[in-house]
Every structure is written in C-alpha cells, then in structure tokens.
Amino acid sequence: MTKWNEIRNQILASTQLDSQGERQTKESLLSLCESFKKKQRLPLNQQHDMNLDSVGYIENFRVVPSDNEEKEWTLIGDVYFHDVELDEALKGFSCSITEDMQGDSSEKEIGIYVPYPFYQNDDVLKALAATGDGIVSGAWRKKAADPGTVSLVVSFVLFVASPAYTNFWNRKISPLLNELLSNLKSGKSIEYTQVSKGHLGETYGIYFVPPRGTDSEYLTLSLIMDGIRATENHVEGDNLAKNKGVHLVKLVYSNDHSAYQLKSVEYNDGSIVNQ
C-alpha cells in the first residue's frame, strides 16, 4: 500500500534574494499563485527532470508575508508525497516558470526558453528571437541551487496536415535549434513541447523528453511527428481525457524502440496516470 506523507505550509518561492542573485516581486508571486490555483493540484516532479515520475502533488497555494513588517513575501502550499525521501528526490523545493523577454509576444508562434545564466545575456536572447517571425525568447527560471542546463522549445501553432507541419519545422524549428546550439556550450539538453487540441476544446502540451546531454539529435521531424500521432491516438480513446480534459502528455525517448514512448498523462484537475 502506498504510504503518503505531507508537509503543510511549505515555502515554494519568495521575494528574498536567491542563490542566483535574483529576486521575485510580490506581484510575480501572486501571478504564479493564481496560475497554480487554476488546477486543483500541481504535480510534484523530481529535480526539474521530466524523465522522472511525479512523486505527489501540491495544493492550497497562497502568498503570505514572511516577516512582521511585510517587506518580504512567500508563496506556500501543502505538499503530499509518497515512496521517496523528499529531500533526495527534489533537492529542495522550487518552482519552474517561463518568461518572455525578447520578441513580439502578441504574434508568438514559438517560444524558446533558456536556463540560468543564459537568459541574462541579451545578445543570446536577441539572436534567438531574430531567427524568424513569430519567435519569442526568454527565461526558463528554475529556482534551485542548480537550475540545470536544459532549454525548452514550445510550438504554440496547431497543425493537422503533415505537409504543413513539415514546412513549419524546416522553416522555423530547425533553424532555431541550430541557433540555440550555436549559443550554448556542448552537452546542453533541449526539450520540446508541441501543443494539441483536446476533447473539451482545451489546448494541451505534448512534451518530448530526449536523453539528457544529447543536444538536438533526438529532436528530428520524423521522431516528433510519430510522437504527436501516437499521443493524439491515445488521447482520442482516453475516457479520462474526454471527461476531465488534458493538460500535458509526457513522452520519453526509448533507446529500445528508437522512438518516443508515452510516459504519463496529466489531466486538467492535476491528476496523473503513468503508462
């Protein structure tokens, strides 16, 4: 039987100076809190590594003063977890958010988000945003002592026909990946998300997790298109997806199958089914 543990009023983020020398505002914490509260529960992932299983969830988010004079504020939540030593799994609690910094967000087709310290380099962000029309670059903020070395590319454009997606990939995604790799050191990882449409009219993400430290060699048009088809076929017959709506489908590359395999489906209420 699964043994659940809980930590009430766990600090998730604050306005205090962090290990990267950055400080969030009270307004940013309130905005983050509201985005979390849109779902009943937020899955508890391990060490910002999407290849690992969720070990629980967080709920009851709120922003409260962290001192009597209300000079500092904290975002807190109640954490529920199981079958893991939490400190070892998470290496400390932290929130992961993306932020647009360069490019026209009103015309956004693709977002490219780089980790610390790369998002502090305006030249890198400008070069990425200048790769093509509709591209926005920015920060993938992971507030932990080690924010990791993974960048995230998100396609916000829906396509149905394969020729249209092939054209989009060759004109936009492929040049962007090349520009990203030219600005980052070798050994950095890139993860990719393609949005799709669910049963309830919701937009959900298809999240591709290649092996860590492999740059973009596993982000190819054929692998991504096969993964999109497999995901949409699965969601089409998923009764939970029909009733709850889908938030995120996670695919992890399998060396045994030389393809991306379905790992988990996260629904709009925060529940997760691992495959």
C-alpha positions as CSV (number, residue, x, y, z in Angstrom):
1,M,0.0,0.0,0.0
2,T,1.2,3.5,-0.9
3,K,2.2,5.4,2.2
4,W,1.5,9.1,1.8
5,N,3.3,11.9,3.7
6,E,2.6,15.6,3.9
7,I,4.2,18.9,4.6
8,R,1.9,21.8,5.3
9,N,2.8,25.5,4.5
10,Q,5.9,24.5,2.5
11,I,7.7,27.5,1.1
12,L,7.9,27.3,-2.7
13,A,9.2,30.7,-3.7
14,S,9.8,34.1,-2.0
15,T,10.8,37.7,-2.7
16,Q,14.2,37.2,-0.9
17,L,17.4,37.2,-2.8
18,D,18.0,33.7,-4.2
19,S,21.2,31.7,-5.0
20,Q,21.3,33.1,-8.5
21,G,21.3,36.7,-7.2
22,E,17.8,37.4,-8.4
23,R,14.7,38.5,-6.6
24,Q,11.0,37.9,-7.4
25,T,8.4,40.6,-6.6
26,K,5.2,40.2,-4.6
27,E,3.3,40.7,-7.9
28,S,5.1,37.9,-9.6
29,L,4.4,35.5,-6.7
30,L,0.7,36.4,-6.8
31,S,0.6,35.8,-10.6
32,L,2.4,32.4,-10.1
33,C,0.0,31.5,-7.3
34,E,-3.1,32.3,-9.5
35,S,-1.7,30.2,-12.3
36,F,-1.2,27.2,-9.9
37,K,-4.7,27.6,-8.4
38,K,-6.3,27.1,-11.8
39,K,-5.8,23.4,-11.3
40,Q,-6.9,21.5,-8.2
41,R,-3.4,20.1,-7.8
42,L,0.1,20.7,-9.1
43,P,2.1,17.5,-9.8
44,L,5.3,17.2,-7.7
45,N,8.1,16.5,-10.1
46,Q,11.6,15.5,-9.2
47,Q,14.6,17.7,-9.6
48,H,13.2,19.5,-12.6
49,D,13.7,16.3,-14.5
50,M,10.7,15.4,-16.7
51,N,12.1,12.0,-17.3
52,L,11.3,11.1,-13.6
53,D,7.9,10.2,-12.3
54,S,5.8,12.5,-10.2
55,V,6.0,11.6,-6.5
56,G,3.0,13.5,-5.3
57,Y,1.2,16.9,-5.6
58,I,0.9,20.4,-4.1
59,E,-2.3,22.2,-3.4
60,N,-3.8,25.1,-1.3
61,F,-1.4,27.7,-2.7
62,R,-1.3,31.2,-1.1
63,V,1.0,34.2,-0.8
64,V,1.7,35.3,2.8
65,P,4.1,37.8,4.5
66,S,7.4,36.2,5.5
67,D,8.1,38.8,8.2
68,N,6.1,41.0,10.5
69,E,6.8,44.2,8.5
70,E,5.6,42.6,5.3
71,K,8.8,43.6,3.5
72,E,9.2,40.0,2.2
73,W,6.6,37.6,0.9
74,T,6.5,33.8,0.3
75,L,4.4,31.5,-1.9
76,I,3.5,28.5,0.1
77,G,1.5,25.3,-0.5
78,D,0.6,22.0,1.1
79,V,2.8,19.1,-0.2
80,Y,1.7,15.4,-0.4
81,F,4.2,12.8,-1.5
82,H,4.9,9.0,-1.3
83,D,7.5,6.3,-1.7
84,V,10.5,8.6,-1.7
85,E,12.8,10.6,0.6
86,L,11.7,14.0,-0.4
87,D,14.9,15.9,0.1
88,E,16.8,13.4,-2.1
89,A,14.1,13.5,-4.8
90,L,13.6,17.2,-5.0
91,K,16.9,18.7,-3.8
92,G,14.8,21.4,-2.2
93,F,11.5,22.8,-3.3
94,S,11.5,25.2,-6.2
95,C,9.1,26.5,-9.0
96,S,9.8,26.3,-12.7
97,I,8.3,29.1,-14.9
98,T,8.9,30.6,-18.3
99,E,9.1,34.3,-19.1
100,D,9.0,36.0,-22.5
101,M,11.8,38.6,-22.8
102,Q,12.6,39.2,-26.5
103,G,10.3,39.3,-29.5
104,D,6.7,40.1,-30.1
105,S,4.6,38.0,-27.6
106,S,1.4,39.1,-29.4
107,E,2.5,37.2,-32.5
108,K,4.1,34.3,-30.7
109,E,4.2,31.0,-32.7
110,I,7.3,29.6,-30.9
111,G,8.8,30.2,-27.5
112,I,12.4,29.4,-26.8
113,Y,13.4,29.5,-23.1
114,V,16.9,29.1,-21.8
115,P,18.2,28.4,-18.3
116,Y,20.3,30.5,-16.0
117,P,22.7,32.1,-16.7
118,F,22.0,32.2,-20.5
119,Y,18.8,34.3,-20.1
120,Q,20.9,37.1,-18.6
121,N,22.7,37.5,-21.9
122,D,20.6,39.9,-24.1
123,D,22.7,39.1,-27.2
124,V,21.8,35.4,-26.9
125,L,18.1,36.2,-26.5
126,K,18.0,38.7,-29.4
127,A,19.8,36.2,-31.7
128,L,17.3,33.5,-30.9
129,A,14.3,35.8,-31.4
130,A,15.7,37.0,-34.6
131,T,15.8,33.5,-36.1
132,G,12.4,34.1,-37.7
133,D,9.0,35.7,-37.4
134,G,6.8,34.7,-34.5
135,I,9.7,33.6,-32.3
136,V,9.9,34.8,-28.7
137,S,12.9,34.1,-26.5
138,G,13.2,34.3,-22.7
139,A,14.0,32.7,-19.4
140,W,13.2,29.3,-18.0
141,R,13.5,30.2,-14.4
142,K,14.2,27.2,-12.1
143,K,14.7,28.5,-8.6
144,A,17.1,25.9,-7.2
145,A,20.7,25.9,-6.3
146,D,21.4,24.0,-9.5
147,P,18.9,25.2,-12.2
148,G,20.1,22.7,-14.7
149,T,21.2,23.0,-18.2
150,V,18.0,22.2,-20.1
151,S,16.4,24.6,-22.6
152,L,12.8,24.4,-23.7
153,V,11.3,25.0,-27.2
154,V,7.5,25.3,-27.3
155,S,5.4,25.4,-30.5
156,F,2.1,27.1,-30.0
157,V,0.9,26.5,-33.5
158,L,-1.6,23.8,-34.2
159,F,-1.3,21.8,-37.5
160,V,-3.3,18.9,-38.8
161,A,-1.8,18.1,-42.2
162,S,1.7,16.6,-42.3
163,P,2.9,18.8,-45.2
164,A,2.1,22.0,-43.2
165,Y,4.0,20.7,-40.2
166,T,7.0,19.6,-42.2
167,N,7.2,23.1,-43.8
168,F,6.9,24.7,-40.3
169,W,9.6,22.5,-38.9
170,N,12.0,23.2,-41.7
171,R,11.4,26.9,-41.8
172,K,11.2,27.7,-38.1
173,I,12.1,24.9,-35.7
174,S,15.2,23.5,-37.3
175,P,16.9,26.9,-37.8
176,L,16.0,27.8,-34.2
177,L,17.6,24.6,-32.8
178,N,20.7,25.3,-34.8
179,E,20.9,28.9,-33.5
180,L,20.3,27.7,-29.9
181,L,23.1,25.2,-30.1
182,S,25.5,27.8,-31.5
183,N,24.9,30.0,-28.5
184,L,25.1,27.3,-25.8
185,K,28.0,25.1,-24.8
186,S,28.1,21.5,-25.8
187,G,26.4,18.9,-23.6
188,K,23.3,21.1,-23.0
189,S,19.9,19.4,-23.4
190,I,16.8,20.7,-25.3
191,E,13.3,19.6,-24.6
192,Y,10.4,20.2,-26.9
193,T,6.6,20.8,-26.5
194,Q,4.0,20.8,-29.2
195,V,0.5,22.0,-28.4
196,S,-2.6,20.0,-29.5
197,K,-6.3,20.2,-29.0
198,G,-8.3,18.1,-26.6
199,H,-11.8,16.7,-26.4
200,L,-13.1,19.7,-24.4
201,G,-11.6,22.3,-26.7
202,E,-8.6,22.7,-24.3
203,T,-5.1,23.2,-25.5
204,Y,-2.6,20.7,-24.1
205,G,1.1,20.2,-24.4
206,I,2.9,17.1,-25.9
207,Y,6.2,17.2,-24.0
208,F,9.2,15.4,-25.6
209,V,12.0,14.4,-23.2
210,P,15.1,13.2,-25.1
211,P,18.1,11.7,-23.3
212,R,19.9,14.3,-21.2
213,G,23.1,15.9,-22.6
214,T,22.3,15.0,-26.3
215,D,21.7,18.4,-27.7
216,S,19.1,18.1,-30.5
217,E,20.0,14.8,-32.2
218,Y,16.7,13.2,-30.8
219,L,14.6,16.2,-31.9
220,T,14.0,15.3,-35.5
221,L,10.9,15.9,-37.6
222,S,10.2,12.1,-38.0
223,L,10.5,11.4,-34.3
224,I,8.4,14.3,-33.3
225,M,5.6,13.6,-35.9
226,D,5.5,10.0,-34.8
227,G,5.2,11.1,-31.2
228,I,2.4,13.5,-32.0
229,R,0.4,10.9,-33.9
230,A,0.8,8.3,-31.0
231,T,-0.3,10.9,-28.5
232,E,-3.3,12.1,-30.4
233,N,-4.4,8.5,-31.0
234,H,-4.1,7.7,-27.2
235,V,-6.0,10.9,-26.2
236,E,-8.7,10.1,-28.7
237,G,-9.6,6.9,-26.9
238,D,-8.9,8.1,-23.3
239,N,-12.1,8.4,-21.3
240,L,-10.5,10.4,-18.6
241,A,-9.3,12.9,-21.3
242,K,-12.9,13.1,-22.5
243,N,-14.3,13.9,-19.0
244,K,-11.5,16.0,-17.4
245,G,-9.5,17.5,-20.3
246,V,-5.8,17.1,-20.8
247,H,-3.1,19.4,-19.6
248,L,0.2,17.6,-20.5
249,V,1.2,14.4,-22.1
250,K,4.8,13.4,-21.4
251,L,6.8,11.3,-23.9
252,V,10.3,9.9,-23.2
253,Y,12.7,8.6,-25.8
254,S,13.3,4.9,-25.7
255,N,16.5,3.5,-27.0
256,D,15.0,0.1,-27.1
257,H,12.2,1.3,-29.5
258,S,14.2,4.1,-31.2
259,A,11.1,6.3,-30.6
260,Y,9.3,8.4,-28.1
261,Q,7.1,6.4,-25.8
262,L,4.1,7.6,-23.8
263,K,5.1,8.0,-20.1
264,S,2.3,9.9,-18.4
265,V,-0.9,11.9,-19.0
266,E,-1.7,14.9,-16.7
267,Y,-5.3,16.0,-16.7
268,N,-6.7,19.4,-16.1
269,D,-7.7,18.6,-12.5
270,G,-4.0,17.8,-11.7
271,S,-4.4,14.0,-11.6
272,I,-1.8,11.9,-13.4
273,V,-1.9,8.5,-15.0
274,N,1.5,6.9,-15.6
275,Q,1.8,4.5,-18.5
